[in-house]
Amino acid sequence: MKTKPFLFILLFSFNLFFSQKYILLDDLKSKFPVHEYTLDTHELYDIKKDINVYNVFVSKSTILLITVLPDLNEKVLPGLDERGKNWQIINFKDIKDRILSNDQIRSIATDWKISNVPEKKTLEYQLVKKENETYYISKMCLTELFSIGSLKFPLTSSYGTINTSEQKVTIKEMEASFKNQFPNKDFIMDPTVNNKIRLMDELYTVRNYFSKEYLIKGDKAYQFWTFDGWWEHDGYNEYRGIDRFLYIPNKGIVGGSYDFYFRKNSERITSNSSFTVSDFKLWGNIINERIMTAKELK
């Protein structure tokens, strides 16, 4: 007998709640420098939502990036603003025993940095904030880690490294090179081609590439993109993370894209199609390296 969709969602939500771990924003701010930014999804996805980005500098060269993503399943009445809320009220007593300490967060970041791979990007943690004696948890939260480095050619940086000293390459240049070297394969960054199975014997590796630099209010900003594919995967392709991003020294990651989250996917039972984007629109954003930039820097 098939499980009814509503019951499936209810059971999934119940299990997710009791398996998740929580990060208290006030605790983070008491121990680490935290830089907060807000991204407007309308400029990239034509959807009126906000994204809250938190750069947690666990060290001078390590950023734990916590992104609170919008609720795409929220039903909106005609004529009302779609922006909605990224947070929901929580009884602190229900989660206090599952809040990570700052020492645990530092340990997680240290282990992550030793072996930073796409599969470690996770929706497992939820951010908790306190406002006027009321606690809120994020509805959907992505956590990933980046190292800041400066390696010059011929040395190449590892995955998850923000390397502002490497040679620049655009996605268009990568696509041309890929098609030239692998003429019988689809370009792995193009979501419009058929779903692919990731092969472990490929000659190339996924990593972050430096693409361009420019000034934002007098600060030099560096834009990066991630060379990775759209592999067959249940649910979200969260391993892609913030796949294009903008970095400013001492400010952190101040812009980016979250294509995996906004991609239209018929397998999402609760997905609201008005809040998702077609593969063809995503590909236009990818190949042209479009990103959202923090409202605070405009």
C-alpha positions as CSV (number, residue, x, y, z in Angstrom):
1,M,0.0,0.0,0.0
2,K,1.3,3.4,-1.0
3,T,2.0,5.9,1.8
4,K,-0.2,9.0,1.4
5,P,1.8,12.1,0.6
6,F,0.6,14.0,3.6
7,L,1.5,11.2,6.0
8,F,4.9,10.9,4.3
9,I,5.6,14.6,4.7
10,L,4.5,14.4,8.3
11,L,6.7,11.5,9.2
12,F,9.7,13.0,7.3
13,S,9.3,16.3,9.2
14,F,9.0,14.5,12.5
15,N,12.1,12.5,11.9
16,L,14.0,15.5,10.6
17,F,13.1,17.6,13.7
18,F,14.4,15.0,16.1
19,S,17.6,14.2,14.1
20,Q,18.7,17.8,13.6
21,K,21.3,19.7,15.5
22,Y,21.1,23.4,16.3
23,I,23.5,26.4,16.3
24,L,22.7,29.4,18.5
25,L,23.5,32.6,16.8
26,D,24.2,34.6,20.0
27,D,26.7,31.9,21.0
28,L,28.5,32.2,17.7
29,K,28.7,36.0,18.0
30,S,30.1,35.7,21.5
31,K,33.1,33.7,20.2
32,F,33.6,34.4,16.5
33,P,33.4,37.4,14.2
34,V,30.1,37.0,12.3
35,H,29.3,39.1,9.2
36,E,25.6,39.0,8.1
37,Y,24.2,39.8,4.7
38,T,20.8,39.7,2.9
39,L,20.4,38.5,-0.7
40,D,17.3,39.3,-2.8
41,T,16.3,36.3,-4.9
42,H,14.3,38.4,-7.3
43,E,17.4,39.7,-9.2
44,L,18.4,36.1,-10.0
45,Y,15.4,33.9,-9.9
46,D,12.4,36.3,-10.3
47,I,11.1,35.2,-7.0
48,K,10.5,37.7,-4.2
49,K,12.3,36.1,-1.3
50,D,15.2,36.9,1.0
51,I,18.3,34.8,1.8
52,N,20.1,35.4,5.1
53,V,23.9,34.7,4.9
54,Y,26.1,34.4,7.9
55,N,29.9,34.3,7.6
56,V,31.3,32.8,10.8
57,F,35.1,33.4,10.9
58,V,36.2,30.4,13.0
59,S,39.7,31.6,12.2
60,K,41.3,34.2,10.0
61,S,41.5,31.8,7.1
62,T,38.3,29.7,7.7
63,I,34.7,30.7,7.0
64,L,31.8,28.5,8.2
65,L,29.1,29.8,5.9
66,I,25.6,29.4,7.2
67,T,22.8,30.3,4.8
68,V,19.2,30.5,5.9
69,L,17.1,29.8,2.8
70,P,13.5,30.9,2.2
71,D,10.4,28.7,2.5
72,L,9.6,27.7,-1.1
73,N,6.5,25.7,0.0
74,E,4.8,28.7,1.6
75,K,1.4,29.3,0.0
76,V,0.9,33.0,-0.9
77,L,-2.4,34.6,-1.6
78,P,-2.7,36.6,-4.9
79,G,-1.7,40.2,-4.5
80,L,0.4,39.7,-1.4
81,D,4.2,39.9,-1.2
82,E,5.9,36.5,-1.8
83,R,8.8,37.3,0.5
84,G,7.4,35.4,3.5
85,K,9.5,34.3,6.5
86,N,12.7,32.3,6.7
87,W,12.2,31.6,10.4
88,Q,9.6,30.0,12.7
89,I,9.0,30.3,16.5
90,I,10.4,27.5,18.6
91,N,10.2,26.5,22.3
92,F,13.8,26.7,23.4
93,K,13.3,23.9,25.9
94,D,12.5,21.5,23.0
95,I,16.0,22.0,21.4
96,K,18.3,23.2,24.2
97,D,19.9,19.7,24.6
98,R,20.8,19.6,20.9
99,I,22.5,22.9,20.6
100,L,26.2,22.6,19.5
101,S,28.7,24.3,21.7
102,N,31.3,26.6,20.3
103,D,34.0,24.0,21.0
104,Q,31.9,21.5,19.0
105,I,31.6,23.9,16.1
106,R,35.3,24.6,16.1
107,S,36.0,20.8,16.1
108,I,33.5,20.3,13.2
109,A,35.2,23.1,11.2
110,T,38.7,21.7,11.9
111,D,37.7,18.2,10.7
112,W,35.9,19.6,7.7
113,K,38.9,21.7,6.7
114,I,41.2,18.6,6.7
115,S,38.9,16.9,4.1
116,N,36.6,19.4,2.5
117,V,34.5,17.6,-0.1
118,P,31.1,18.5,-1.7
119,E,29.3,15.8,0.2
120,K,30.0,17.6,3.5
121,K,27.8,20.5,2.6
122,T,24.7,19.9,4.7
123,L,21.1,20.8,5.5
124,E,21.6,19.0,8.8
125,Y,22.0,22.0,11.1
126,Q,19.5,24.7,11.9
127,L,20.3,28.2,13.1
128,V,18.6,29.6,16.2
129,K,18.2,33.3,17.0
130,K,16.7,35.2,19.8
131,E,14.6,38.4,19.4
132,N,12.8,40.1,22.2
133,E,12.9,37.0,24.4
134,T,11.4,34.8,21.6
135,Y,13.5,32.1,19.9
136,Y,13.3,31.3,16.2
137,I,14.8,28.5,14.1
138,S,15.5,28.7,10.4
139,K,13.1,26.8,8.2
140,M,15.9,25.6,5.8
141,C,19.6,26.1,6.5
142,L,22.7,25.2,4.4
143,T,26.1,24.9,6.1
144,E,29.4,24.7,4.3
145,L,33.0,25.6,4.9
146,F,35.6,27.6,2.9
147,S,39.3,28.2,3.4
148,I,41.0,31.4,2.4
149,G,44.3,30.9,0.6
150,S,46.8,32.5,-1.8
151,L,48.5,29.9,-4.1
152,K,50.0,30.9,-7.4
153,F,50.4,28.8,-10.5
154,P,51.5,26.0,-10.9
155,L,50.2,25.2,-7.5
156,T,46.4,24.6,-7.4
157,S,44.1,25.0,-4.5
158,S,41.9,22.2,-3.1
159,Y,38.1,22.1,-3.1
160,G,36.5,24.8,-0.9
161,T,39.4,27.2,-1.1
162,I,38.9,30.9,-1.9
163,N,42.2,31.5,-3.8
164,T,42.5,35.1,-5.0
165,S,46.0,34.5,-6.5
166,E,45.2,31.8,-9.1
167,Q,44.7,32.4,-12.8
168,K,41.3,33.5,-13.9
169,V,39.0,31.3,-15.9
170,T,35.3,31.8,-16.8
171,I,32.6,29.2,-17.1
172,K,32.4,29.8,-20.9
173,E,36.1,29.1,-21.2
174,M,35.7,25.9,-19.1
175,E,32.8,24.7,-21.3
176,A,34.8,25.2,-24.5
177,S,37.8,23.4,-23.0
178,F,35.6,20.6,-21.7
179,K,33.8,20.0,-25.0
180,N,37.1,20.0,-26.8
181,Q,38.7,17.4,-24.5
182,F,35.5,15.3,-24.0
183,P,33.6,15.7,-27.3
184,N,31.4,12.7,-26.6
185,K,30.3,13.9,-23.1
186,D,27.7,16.5,-22.0
187,F,29.1,19.5,-20.1
188,I,28.6,18.5,-16.5
189,M,27.6,22.0,-15.4
190,D,24.6,22.2,-17.8
191,P,21.4,21.2,-15.9
192,T,19.4,21.0,-19.1
193,V,21.1,17.7,-20.3
194,N,20.0,14.3,-19.0
195,N,20.7,13.3,-15.3
196,K,24.1,11.9,-14.9
197,I,25.8,9.3,-12.7
198,R,29.0,10.6,-11.2
199,L,31.9,8.4,-12.2
200,M,34.8,8.0,-9.7
201,D,37.3,7.3,-12.5
202,E,36.9,10.7,-14.2
203,L,40.2,12.4,-15.1
204,Y,39.0,15.8,-13.8
205,T,38.1,16.9,-10.3
206,V,35.5,19.3,-8.9
207,R,36.8,22.5,-7.4
208,N,36.3,26.3,-7.1
209,Y,37.6,28.6,-9.8
210,F,38.5,32.3,-9.7
211,S,36.7,34.2,-12.5
212,K,36.8,38.0,-12.1
213,E,37.4,40.9,-9.8
214,Y,35.9,44.3,-9.5
215,L,35.3,47.1,-6.9
216,I,32.2,47.4,-4.7
217,K,32.1,50.7,-2.8
218,G,35.9,50.9,-2.9
219,D,36.5,47.3,-1.8
220,K,38.0,44.7,-4.2
221,A,35.6,41.8,-4.7
222,Y,36.5,38.4,-6.1
223,Q,34.0,36.2,-7.9
224,F,34.3,32.4,-7.9
225,W,32.4,29.5,-9.4
226,T,32.3,25.8,-8.7
227,F,33.1,23.2,-11.3
228,D,30.6,20.4,-10.4
229,G,27.8,18.5,-12.1
230,W,24.1,17.8,-11.6
231,W,24.4,14.2,-10.5
232,E,21.5,11.9,-9.8
233,H,20.5,12.6,-6.2
234,D,17.5,12.1,-4.0
235,G,16.0,15.4,-2.9
236,Y,18.1,18.6,-3.1
237,N,21.6,18.7,-4.8
238,E,22.9,20.4,-1.7
239,Y,26.4,19.1,-2.4
240,R,26.6,22.0,-4.9
241,G,26.2,24.6,-2.1
242,I,26.6,28.3,-3.0
243,D,28.0,27.4,-6.5
244,R,28.9,30.9,-7.6
245,F,30.0,33.4,-4.9
246,L,31.5,36.8,-4.3
247,Y,34.2,37.3,-1.7
248,I,35.5,40.5,-0.1
249,P,38.5,40.2,2.3
250,N,37.5,40.8,5.9
251,K,33.9,40.9,5.0
252,G,33.5,37.3,3.8
253,I,31.1,35.9,1.2
254,V,28.8,38.8,0.2
255,G,26.9,37.4,-2.7
256,G,26.2,34.2,-4.6
257,S,23.8,31.8,-6.1
258,Y,21.9,28.7,-4.8
259,D,20.8,27.0,-8.0
260,F,20.3,23.6,-6.3
261,Y,17.6,25.0,-4.1
262,F,15.6,26.9,-6.7
263,R,15.7,24.2,-9.3
264,K,12.4,22.9,-10.4
265,N,12.1,19.2,-9.3
266,S,9.0,17.2,-9.8
267,E,10.1,14.7,-7.1
268,R,9.6,17.3,-4.4
269,I,6.2,16.4,-3.0
270,T,5.7,19.8,-1.4
271,S,7.3,22.0,-4.0
272,N,5.5,25.2,-5.0
273,S,6.1,25.5,-8.8
274,S,5.8,29.3,-8.6
275,F,8.9,29.4,-6.4
276,T,11.1,27.2,-8.5
277,V,13.1,27.8,-11.7
278,S,13.5,25.9,-14.9
279,D,16.7,24.2,-15.9
280,F,16.9,26.5,-19.0
281,K,16.8,29.6,-16.8
282,L,19.3,28.2,-14.4
283,W,21.7,27.4,-17.3
284,G,21.4,31.1,-18.4
285,N,22.4,32.2,-14.9
286,I,25.3,29.7,-14.8
287,I,26.9,30.3,-18.2
288,N,26.7,34.1,-17.6
289,E,27.9,33.8,-14.0
290,R,25.0,35.8,-12.6
291,I,24.9,36.2,-8.8
292,M,23.0,38.0,-6.1
293,T,24.8,40.7,-4.2
294,A,24.2,41.7,-0.6
295,K,21.6,44.5,-0.1
296,E,24.0,45.9,2.5
297,L,26.6,46.7,-0.2
298,K,24.2,48.4,-2.7
